[in-house]
Amino acid sequence: MAESMKDAMRKAYDKNGQEVPTTTKTSGVKPAKRQPASAAKSNTQHPQQLRQPSKPNHGGNCSRSLLQQTTKPPELPDPPLLQPHKLKTPAPAAPKLTADDYRVEVMAKAGIAFDIDPPKKTSLLDADSRQGHTTQCHGVTWSDEREIVLGLDFGTSSVKVVIGDSALGVAFAVPFSAGIGIERYLLPCRLYASKKIYSMRKGRRDYRDLKLSLVAEPTNPTLQEPVIAFLAFVIRHARDWLFREHLDKYRNTRIRWRLKIGLPVAHHFDRELSRVFMKIGQTAWLVANAQGEITSALVDSASLRGEELTRSAPGPLIEDEDIEVEVLPEIAAQIYGFVNSNRFDPQARNIYLMVDVGAGSVDSSLFHVKPARGGRWDFEFFTSVVEPYGVMNLHRHRIHWWRKALQRNASGEDLLSSLDRLKFQTDQETGIPDCYARYFEGVRVDFADHRQTPDALFFGQVREQVQRNTYWQTWKKGLLGQQDLGGISAFYCGGGTRMPFYRRLCDYLRSDPNCTWLSAIPRRIELPEKLKAPGLRREDFDRLTVAYGLSFLEVGKIVESIPQPKLIMPSSGDWRDNYLHK
């Protein structure tokens, strides 16, 4: 019976998670019951609170426990009170995070972790353009006539211009400032105005996000006007620079001008948007030809004149108005430097993936290129996708996330006001951190699932666009077979590709464990010898590939690929189906 009692006690203590105490037998005397250490002081002061032996339970019909046996067991000493385990008290556990949850901890001296410079105003070499309003060098006599192409890459954040002369076999990158390297050739898309007079230097009102606003509402005249004025300044500056720096080449040459403007491929196939950009290019050229200040009234009159020139019988044409404007896919222009090099094999399959990461958007296309007659090039686009996943939109995505994250912590209220200082425009020339966590110092963020961080979610959208909707969809739609998509050349261009955040695309597209036959090998477009751009580094040429390609590229056909029709023959299980009936 004693063993049964011992087993019962052990089970009872095990149920409570405590050890069975050892007892010391004393002949005829019950040992004193020991109190927990936490109650020792209280029991000393109030002896009346000491625990008394419990009375037996005499509840008539209750089931008997192990202590209530038919035969009365020998009396045993009461066990001493249990001592608490001598273990360190664990710290209270933090609430568990769900897969899409996170915890924000703000330290005492938290603050912005990277420098915020005020927006730089690019100091133009000559914003007034003494000769830019004319289209010729005004030589006494003309000994020859030559075609000159002004390739204008109107980007989201900046404009790049390259002037191509196919007769001389040379292209001139137009500098806009006295900066170093690639910065010399980038003009931020920013404009000012005071009393309806536009300026590149200062004004009471500033115009930002010029291209994004126009693409959102291309037929809005209010949004077209500042874009026309801005491009007119760019055209004036480019012509003025050419005539000053290369007067000896064009003093006695009659120039026939062509203006080529680049658009993302998806926008190029939008006929309405292409027509709007052609109209804007022509109007900007007419505004640039006028002397004096560029005003709202001048833009209106040039727009009316442009509409007259598009009619079947425009009337007398002034020489400076004789301009051919073309709108071409930017990606077709970007790859020109490669297809025109010795590395291009006309007999190869020549299917390429191009990804252009800009300030506002990511433009990705998969296409086939082949030489055509007369030095032209034909392009067949299998897929083309433009999404607002550029650098500045990544930055705005992070700012939006940080605002919500700091609102979850009372200590983050002081940092909320600093977020307003971090709101950049798309023409901002200040770089952004490589990771969302580097925006603040003294702030710790713990995620239950690293795949739910703001950077991981945004990059997932970028990867979905390029890897799935551009590359994999080509096979899914039946446009190309597996044998055509393995080991193709991939080109990554644009300012955003300098960030490690976007460079990860190269690794993801190089090999896909879920689809091993998909592999895009990164390639680089080398700096061509034809391009004259003092101070430009080879690794920065990708910023000028669109403008350079526009200045030389002669496009033949640009078509969208459609799936090949498949002839499906239904199977028949009856031999009678092969014969004609009466």
Sequence and secondary structure as in RCSB ss.txt:
>XXXX:A:sequence
MAESMKDAMRKAYDKNGQEVPTTTKTSGVKPAKRQPASAAKSNTQHPQQLRQPSKPNHGGNCSRSLLQQTTKPPE
LPDPPLLQPHKLKTPAPAAPKLTADDYRVEVMAKAGIAFDIDPPKKTSLLDADSRQGHTTQCHGVTWSDEREIVL
GLDFGTSSVKVVIGDSALGVAFAVPFSAGIGIERYLLPCRLYASKKIYSMRKGRRDYRDLKLSLVAEPTNPTLQE
PVIAFLAFVIRHARDWLFREHLDKYRNTRIRWRLKIGLPVAHHFDRELSRVFMKIGQTAWLVANAQGEITSALVD
SASLRGEELTRSAPGPLIEDEDIEVEVLPEIAAQIYGFVNSNRFDPQARNIYLMVDVGAGSVDSSLFHVKPARGG
RWDFEFFTSVVEPYGVMNLHRHRIHWWRKALQRNASGEDLLSSLDRLKFQTDQETGIPDCYARYFEGVRVDFADH
RQTPDALFFGQVREQVQRNTYWQTWKKGLLGQQDLGGISAFYCGGGTRMPFYRRLCDYLRSDPNCTWLSAIPRRI
ELPEKLKAPGLRREDFDRLTVAYGLSFLEVGKIVESIPQPKLIMPSSGDWRDNYLHK
>XXXX:A:secstr
 HHHHHHHHHHHHHHTT         TT        HHHHHHHHH GGGS         TTS   TT  SS    
                       TT EEEEEEEEEEE S         BS TT SSTT SS   SS  EEEEEEE
EEEE SSEEEEEEEETTTTEEEE   BS SGGGGG EES EEEETTEEESS  SEEE  HHHHHHHSTT HHHHH
HHHHHHHHHHHHHHHHHHHHSHHHHTTEEEEEEEEEEE HHHHT HHHHHHHHHHHHHHHHHHHS S  BHHHHH
HHHHHHHHHTSS   S  GGG  EEEEEEHHHHHTHHHHTSTT  TTS  EEEEEEE SS EEEEEEEEEE GGG
 EEEEEEEEEEES SHHHHHHHHHHHHHHHHHTSGGGHHHHHHHGGG   TT  S   SSGGGSEEEEEEEESSG
GGSHHHHHHHHHHIIIIIIIIIHHHHTTSS HHHHEEEEEEEESGGGGSHHHHHHHHHHH  TTSTT EEEEE  
   TTEE TT  GGGGGGTHHHHHHHH  EEEEEE            S GGGGS   
